[in-house]
Amino acid sequence: MYRADALAAGAGMSTLALMESAGRAVAEEIVRRFGARSVLVLCGPGNNGGDGFVVARLLKRWGWPVRLALLGSLDRLKGDAAAMAALWDGEVEKSVATGGARLIVDAVFGAGLSRDFPAELAFAINGAGVPVVAVDVPSGLDGLTGRPQGASVRADVTVTFFRKKPGHVLLPGRVLCGEVVVADIGIPEAVLQDIRPKTWLNEEICVSPPAVSGHKFGRGHAVVVSGGPLNTGAARLAALAALRSGAGLVTLSGSPQALAVHAAHLSAIMLSDADLATLLSDRRKNAVLAGPAAGLGEATRDKVDAVMMSGAATVLDADALTSFADAGESERLFRLVAMVPGRPVVMTPHTGEFTRLFKGLLEESDSRLEAARRAAATSGAIVVLKGADTVIAAPDGRARINANAPPSLATAGSGDVLAGIVTGLLAQGMPGFEAAAAAVWRHGEAANRHGARGLTADSLVDFL
């Protein structure tokens, strides 16, 4: 965003005009949402505070009762913030007294906060019992990581500019921001061609519909590796999800005992007790999922070896990841990934599995986004770090943050369905990063269409 502002200025836009537009966007959003009431505008010492001075001036001009408090002194304001402060013709209070305010505008600190936000100020704002509208981000929230630096304001509405920041969608930032409104303040879209961002909000990715003249083999043949006879449900959910996601054919691979259990439940899914390497020697079987309820240890590592040696597009989930968590085994897994350049490999760990396989990455980084990026670069795989704010990261640094997943997805088997969706899309020939991102979005959208009550992994499959 600093770069976007600089490029806009370089194209001839006045930074003072950008600040005026930002403040006006906030003021107009307030008027749109709330009836006229007493407002307390809290301004900080930087440009975020400058936006606040604009908000206060405009609301006062429009007849609202406005008080303004400044953290710091007027004579220390610089640049555009000082210019906007000079246009304010009201009193500048030096202490934060929230009494009497029926709405608080938080314009203290923006997304680039470099110091801890004081807990007593956050407590005063959050405890006032009135709506809070934040400018850019709630004060105290790191716009990059989505985590508070020290304490943080909890906003009901956050008005940001041009594009959301990662902190608006990563947790806990998404909760602290409340509803996020992105305002157009005149920064030209063309600046993105120079910035070339590698982080996106994960939204729907189009999947090509089947060709009129196509056939089932043209939509790929997915293979899902089953667990033992008492652990078949996870693989079965994944296989059904792969088929529902458009794969032309799906085969479950496992022992005769496990397949006997599967046979009692399935019709459209094929079954094979052939040796896995032999099964995958048929190159039409072009996408494989290993891991759901597969069991931990050497037997699962051997199956992963066979999958990776086949050259097929691969999804590794659950036990297929944890089985390589021991010292030395993770490096061997990463070598297997690198063995076939260009072959998509997608790993779908939840936080616990991620921590076991990529030791220290989450602990060393304040950001799930950066931890996922580093894991992808380390492993050579697309990494889907699952959670309410799932991050999809590619080895080349591209990343998408997902925000459409409802809390009802926290249910047994949900992750197996997601792994199956990825596998089904890979079978149809989607590139790895796009397949993973599309799968995560569809997983969330299916849960939303189902509704919050009574969602199970079995019912989730029906909404794909």
N, C-alpha and C positions, 0 to 999 in steps of 0.2 A: 504493500500500500504506500510506503514511503516512495518507492520507485514510481508508482502510478501517479502520485501527486507531482513528483519531479518532472515526469514526462508530460503531464498536462500543462505544467508551468512552462516547460520548454516549447510546447506547441502554441504558446501565447496566452494561455489562460491565467488570469490573476489568482494568486493563492488567496488573496483577501476575498475575492468573489466566491471561491470554493468554500471558504469558511462561512460566508454569509448564506450560501446555498445549504450547507450542512445544518446550520442553526435553524434556518427556515424549515427544512424538512422535519426536524424534530418538533418545532413549534406547531406546524400544521398537523402532524400526527397526534399531538396532544389535543388540539382543538377537535380533531375528528373523533377522538375516543371519549373525551371527557367534557362535561358541562363546565362552564366558567367557575373557577374556585380559587382559593388562595394557594399560591404556588411558592415553594422555596426552591431556588436554583442554587446548587452548590457548585462552585467553580474551582478548578485547580490552577496551578501556575503555568500550564503549558497550553498547547493548541486546543486540547479538549475543553479547557476552561474558556478559551476564546469562543468556541461553539456555544458554551453556556451563556456567555454575555449576549450573544445574538438571540438565543431563545428567550432570555429575560426581557430584552428590549422589545421584541416582537409581541410577546404575550402582553406586556404592559401597554403597548400601542393599541392592541386589540381589546383593551378594557379589562384584562384580568388583574386581580391584585397580586403583585409579585414582590417577593423579597429575594435578595441575592447575598450570598455569603461567599467570601473568597478565602481559600487556604493559602496564606501568604500575604504579601503586600503588593499593592498596585504598582509601586515604583520598580518592582523586580520583574514585571511582565515584559515580554519582548515581542518584537515583530508584529504579526497579525493579531495575536492575542491582546497586545497592548493597544493596537488600533481599535479593536472591538470594545475593549474596556472603556476607551475614551468616549465612545458613543453612548455609553450607559449613563443616564441622567438621574439615577436613583441612588439611594444609600448603598454602600458596600459594607456589609456586616463582617466582623472579624471572627466571630464565634458561631458555631453551628448550634442553633436552637430550633429544633423541629416543631416545638409547640405552636399550635395554630395553623400549621400547614396542612392542607388537604391533598397535596400532591407534591412529591419531591422529584426534581430533575437532578440526576447524578451526572455532573460534567466535571468530575474531579480529575480522574486519570483515565487515559485511553488504553488501547491495546498494547502499547509499547512500554508498559510500566517496568521500571528498573529497580524498584525498591519495594519492601513490604508495605502493605496498606495497613494503617493502624486499626487494631481491633475495636477500640472505643468508638471510632467514627463509624465503622461498619455496624456496630451494635446500635448506635443512635439512629442511623438511617433505617436499618432493618426492623428496629423495634418501634418505629413511629406509628405503625398501624395504618399507613396510607399508601396508595399506589406509588410506585417508583418507576420513573422512565429514565433509562440509562442512555447516555450518548456514546456511541461506538461499542463499548463493552461496559458492564458493571465495573466500577472502580475496584481494583485489587485483582481482577481476573487477567491472567496472562493470555493474550490473544493468540499465541502460538500453540500452547499446550492445553488450554482449557482448564488449567488448575489455578487456584488462588495463590497469590504471593502474599503471604501473611493471611489477613482476613479478606473477605470480599462482600460487596454489596449484593443483595439478591433483588433483581429487578423484575417487574411485571412485564415490561416492554423494553426492548433494546432497539434503538434505531442506529443502524450502521450504514456505511456508504460504499457504493460501487460494487463491492463483493463481500460476502461473509468471510470471516477469519476462521481458521481451524478451531479456535476457542469457542466459537458460537455453536459448534456441533459436537465437539469432543466433550465427554463428561469429566467433571461435573459442570463445566461451563454451560452446556445446553440447558441445564436446569436453572442455573443462576441467571441466565439471560432472560428467562421467560419467553414471550413471543418475540421473534426477531424480524424486524422490518428492514429491508435493504432499500435505501433511497438513492435515486439517481441525482447526483449533484453536478453533472455536466462533464465528468471525466470521460473522454472519448474511448469507445471500445477498442480502438486501434492500438491503445497502449499495451494490450495483452499480447500483440504480435512481438513486441520488444521484450516484455517480461517473460513470456513463454512459461507460464505456471505449470507445475507438475502435480499440483494437488487440486482435486475436484470434490465437490459434493457428489455422492453417488446417487445418480438418478437413472431412470429407465434407459436401457441400451437395447436398441432394436435387434431382434433376432429374425433372420430371413425366413419367410414362410416357405413351406415345402413347394417345390416346383410342380406344376400340373403334370409334367411328364416324368416326375421322379418316382423312386421306389424306396422300399424300406432300407435297403443297403446304402442308398445314397444319404440317408440320415444317420448313418453310423451304427456301430454295434458296441455297446458298452458292456463291460464285465465288472461285476462286483464280487469281491472275495468275501466269503461267508465265515463267520465264527463257528464254534462247535455246536452240537445239537441242542444244548441248553442256552445258546447265545446266538440265536438266528434272527431275532427281531430287528436289530439295528441294520444288518445287511439287507433285509427284506424291505425295510422302509426306504433305504437308499436306492435299491433297485427299482422300486415303484416310482420314486421321485425322478429317477433318470428317464424312465419310460414316459411319465407324465410331462417331462420337460422337452420331449420331442425326439429322443433317440429312436432310431428305427427298430432296433432289437436290443434286448438286454438279457444277459446270461448271468446266473448266480453260479459261482465256482465254490465247491466245498466237498467235504467228505460225504459218503453215501448216507451216513446217519443224519448229518445236518440237512442234506437235500430231501430226505424223507419228511422232515418237519416242514421244510419249505413247500414241498409238493402238496401238503394238505391245505395250504393257504393261497396258492398262486395258480393263475391260468396263463396269463400273457407273458410271464417271465420264463425263460428257458433255464434248464438246470444242467450242470456238467460236473462229473466227478473225475474228469481227466486231470492228469498232472498239469499244474498251472502253466509251466513253461511250454508244454505241448499245446495246451489250449490257446495260448497267446501266439503260437507260431503261425496261426491263421491271421494274416495282417489285416483282414477285414475287421477284426476286433481291435478297434483303434483307440479306445479309452478305457482305463481301468481304475477302479477305486479299491484301495486296501486300507483296512484299519478298524472300521466299526465293529466293536465287540470281537476283534480277532484274537485277543489274548496277548499277553506280554511275553517277550522273550525271543529265543533263537528261532523258533518255528515261524513266528511272524516276520522276523528279519529275513529269513530265507524266502518267504513269499514276496516280500518287497524286492529282494534281489531279482527274483524271476520277473516281476512286473517291470522293474527298471531296465533289465536286460532286453526286454521285448521291444523297446523303442516306442511303445504306445504312449499317448498322452496319459498322464497319471495324476490321480488325486490321492493324497496321503492324509489320513485323519486318525484321531484317537490313538489306538494302540500301535498303529504303524509309526507314529511319531514317538510315543513314549518308549517303545522298544529300542530306540536308538539314543536314549537319553544318557546312557552310561558313557564314561570317559572313553574317548576314541571312537565310539560308534557313531556319534553325530558327524564327525569329520568323514567317516566312511559313507554315510548317507549323502553328504554333500558332494562327494566324489561321484557317486552313482548318478546324481542329478546332472552333473557336468559331462557325463559320459556320452550323451547324445545331444549335441548342441542344437538348439532350436525346438527341441521337443518340450511342449508345455508340461511343467510339473507344478501342481497347486497343493500347498499345505494349508490345512484348515484347523489350527489349534485354538482351543479356548485358552484363557489366561494361564491356567495351571499347566497345560501341556506346553504352551509357549515357554513358560518359565523353566520347565524341565529340559527342553531341547535347546533353547537359546539362553543358556545360563548367564545371568547378570544383565542382560540387555534391558529388561524393564526396570530393574533396580538402578541402573546407571543413567536412565533417561527419564525425565519428567513427563515425556510425551509418548503416548501410545503410538502416535503417528511416526515419530522418529524411530522408536523401537521396532516397529514393523518394517520400516524402510531398511534398517540395518540388518534385520533378520533376512530379508529378501536378498540383500547384497551379499550376505555371508553364505547363504545356502544356494543361491542361484535359482531359487524357486519363487513363484508368486506366493505370498504369504497372506492368508486371511486370518487376522487376529480378531477372533469373535468376541462379541459383547454387545451391550446396548448401543455402543458407538463403534461397531465393527470397522476395522481399517483393512483395506485391500492394498497391498504394496507389491510392486514389481522390482526386479533387480536393477533396472535402469533408473530408479528413483520416482517413477510415477506412483501416485497413490490416490485412493478415493476413500472418503469417510462416509459411512452410511448412517442415515438418520431416520429411516422409516420403520424400524423394527419396533413393534409394540411389546410391552412387558409380558404379554401372554406367550411369547415365543420361548420364555424360560420354562420349558417343559421337556420331560424325558423324550429323547429321540429326535428333537428338533434339529440338532446338529447333524444327525445322520441324513435327514431329509436334505439339508443344505449341501452336504457332500455329494448326494445323489444328483441334485440339480446341476452342480458344477460338472459332474461326469457326463450327464446327458447333453449339456451344451458343448463340451469338448468333443463328444462323439460326433456332433453335427458340424465340426470343423471350426468352431469359434476359436480365436486366439486365446491364450491362457488368461491374460489379464482381463480381457473383456468378458470371458466366460465366468470368471470368478466374480467380477463386479456385477454382472447381470444376474447371476445366481443369488447373490446376497440381497439385491433389490427385490427380486421376485419372491424370495423367501419372506421378506417383510411384507410385501404387498399381498401375498396369499393370506398371511395371518390377519392383516387388516380387513380383507374382504370377508374372512370367516367371522370376525367379531371377537370380542374379548372373552365371552363366556364359553367355557367348555372346550377350548382349543386343545387338541391332542395332536401328536405327530401324525397319527393315522388320518385324522380329519384334515390336517394341513395339506397332505398330498392331494386331496380332492379339489383343492382350490388353486392348484398350480396351472 
